[in-house]
Every structure is written in C-alpha cells, then in structure tokens.
C-alpha cells in the first residue's frame, strides 16, 4: 500500500545485514536483552491470541504505536537443506508464509532528520492477523532503540518474549490440575501455625 511512497527518503535507519550468523533459539536459549534475530524468532513462535492482545494494547495507548500497513503478502517459499555428504542445496519442499511490514509513527532524533519507524512480522501459513500483530509488537519492543520510555507491557522485552510460547504456557497452567498434596499440606501447616500464634498472642 504505502511501500512505494515510502521509498522516498523517509527511512533513515535501514536494517543492514552485517554478515553475522543469526541466533538460533532452538539451540541456544535466549538471554535478555535479546538480539533482533532472537526476538523475531520468539515472536514468530508465539501464540496468536497473546500477540494480538499485546498488539491491541499498543493501539490503546500502551506502546506509542500509530501504524499503517506498509505491505502484507503471503506466498510459498522453497525449503532447502545442504546435506554434508552432497555439499549442495537440495529442495525438500515449500512452505506457505505470511509477511507484514508495519509503518509506524515517526521519530525526530536530534542527530538525524525525522523519519518513520517500522515493525516486521513473518509467520507460517496464511495468517495476516498474526503477522500484523507480530509487526506491531516488534515495533513496540524497539522502544529502547529510539530512546522511548516503556509505558506498557508490549514494550517490556522479557515480559513479552518469556510468556509468548503457548506450548510452555499451556503445560504450566495444565499441570495445576495434578495433585499437589505436599505443597498443600505444607501451606496448611503454616496457616495453622500462624493462626495458633495469633490466638496465643
């Protein structure tokens, strides 16, 4: 939509590939604060409902976002592996993905001209809503880079990323239905002791 217009000197802070290998959160657990590659991987794996709620919060004044959908697109990407014994790439299939780039409110830094900022979302399947939500949360998490004060949960990196994994969240909540006899007995004994102490003065 707005992408063609925005190629005209409104981006100052360009994302450049410095050649560094991106973090792999499946091999190395994230450490906060995260690199951008680690942050985007965690958001991509995050629960859609969770991301949607955080993205919505940024629109209601808790994240300094006033976005425009710069580009939303979906399509199939080829999936390749490079087996060690062959030494060259082999196509093993294709995967449907959805990508979104959100154009957000501009910033006016002292040392460079005013310019727009942006957030990025890339998700598996045909899921425009999740890609848009991810892009909004990605931009909210860039607050420190732009010298913005964190005013909402969507701007707290550790809070957002540590709670985005729905498999971990579902497992942790579901385990509460299992018996917790020892824990309950310990708390019950403590409660009885406190009641006795209060009664006896």
N, C-alpha and C positions, 0 to 999 in steps of 0.2 A: 504494500500500500504506500507507505511513506518512504520506503527504502531509496527509491530513485531520487527523490528530493533531497534526501539526507546525505547524498554523496558530495554535496556542495559545502565544503568547509564547516561543517557543524560538528564533526568528530575531531577532537584533538588527541584524546587519549586512545590510541589504537592498541589493540591487543596484538602483540607480536610473538611469534614462536621463536624462542631463544635457543631451540635445539635440545633443551633438557628433556629427559625421559619423564613422561607424566607419572605421577604416583599411581600405584595400583593398590586400592584399598582391600582387594581380596587376598593380598599377600602381606601387606604391612598395615596394621591398624592405624587409623588416623590419630594425629596428635594435634591438639588445638593450641594456637590458631592453625588452620589448615591452609594448604596451598590451594589455588583455584581449581586445579585438576581434581584434587581430592574432594573438594566441596561439591563440584558439579557431579561427580560420581555418586556421592551420598544422596544428593537431591534427586538424581535420576532413579535411584533405587527406592526412594521414599514413597510413602503411602499417598495416594492422590487426594484423599479427603483431608489429610493433615496439611498437605501443601496448599490445598485450596483454601482452607481456613486461614492459614498464615497469609496467603496472598490477599485474601479479602480484608484481613486486618490492616494491611498496608494501604488499602483504599479508603479505610475509615479513619485515617489519621495516625496510625501507629507504624509508620515506616517511611514517610516522606516520599511517596510514590504518586506520580500523576502520569500514567503510562499511555502509550499509543502502540498498537500492534504494528511493528515495523514490517514483519514478514512472518507468515505462518505457512509452513509447507510440509507435505508428507510424501513419502515415496519409498521405494525399495533400495537398499544398499547391499552391495555384494559383500559376502563374508569370506575372507581368505585366511589361510594358515600357511606357515612356511615350515614344513617338516624338515628336521635336521638332516635326515638321510637323503632328501631330494635337493635341498638348498634353494628352492624357488617357490613362489607363491602358488597355492592350489585353491581354486574357488570351491567352497564346500556348501554354498547356498546363498540365499538372500534373506533379508530381514526388513520388515516394514517399520519405518521410524517416522516420528513427527518432530519437527524443529520449529522453534519460535524465537524471534528476536524482538524484545520489547524496547521501545524508545521511551525513556523516562525524562522527567523534569530536568532542566539544565542546571549546571553549576557555574559559579562565577569565581574561579580561583584568582588569587592576587597575581600569580606569576604567569598566567596564560589567558587567552580570550575565553569568554563564556562559551560553553558547549553542552550538548545533550549528553546524557549517560545512557547506558543500556544494560539489560539483563538478558541472559541466554537460557533457553530450555531445550533439551533433547531427550526424547523418551521413546520407549519401544511401543510399536503398534500405532494405531490411528487414535490418538488421544490429544486433541488440540487443547482441551481444558487443562490437562496435567502439564503440557508443555508451556502453556501461558502462565500457569501458577508457578511452575519452576522458574521461569524467567523473572517473574515479579519477586520471588523470594531471593533469587540470585542477586538481583539489583539491591534489595534491602540489605543483604549481607555485605555489600560493598561499602557500607556507610563509613567504616574507618578509613578506607582509601580516599574518600572525598572529604574527610575531616568533619563528617556529620556526627551529631550526638545521637546515640541509640535511644530512641523513645518508645520502642515497642518490642515485643518478643521476637518478631520476624527479623530483627537486626542483631539478635544475640546468637552468634555462630554456634557456640557449644550447645545451647538450649535447642536450637533448630535441628542441628545435624544429629545430635545424640538421641533424639526422640523420633526421627523420621522413619526408621526401619520398622515396618508393620509386622514382620515376622517376629522380631525380638519383642516388640510391644505386646503382640497377641500372646506370645508364650509366657511373658512375665505376668500379665494380668490373669491368664487362664490358670496358672499354677496356684492361684489363691483358692481354687475350689478343692485342692488336695488337702488332706488332713494336716493340721499344724498343731498337733497335740502338745508337743514340748514347748513351743513358743507360747501357746495359750496358757498352759499350766504355769509357766514362769511369770507371765504378766498377772495371772490370777493370784499367785502367791505374793507378788509385790503389792498388788492392790489391797489384799487382806492385811498385810503388814502395815501399810500406810494408814488403813482405817483403824487398826488397833492402836498405833502410835498417836493418832489424832484423838481417839477416845480416851486414852490414858493420860493425855496431856504431855 
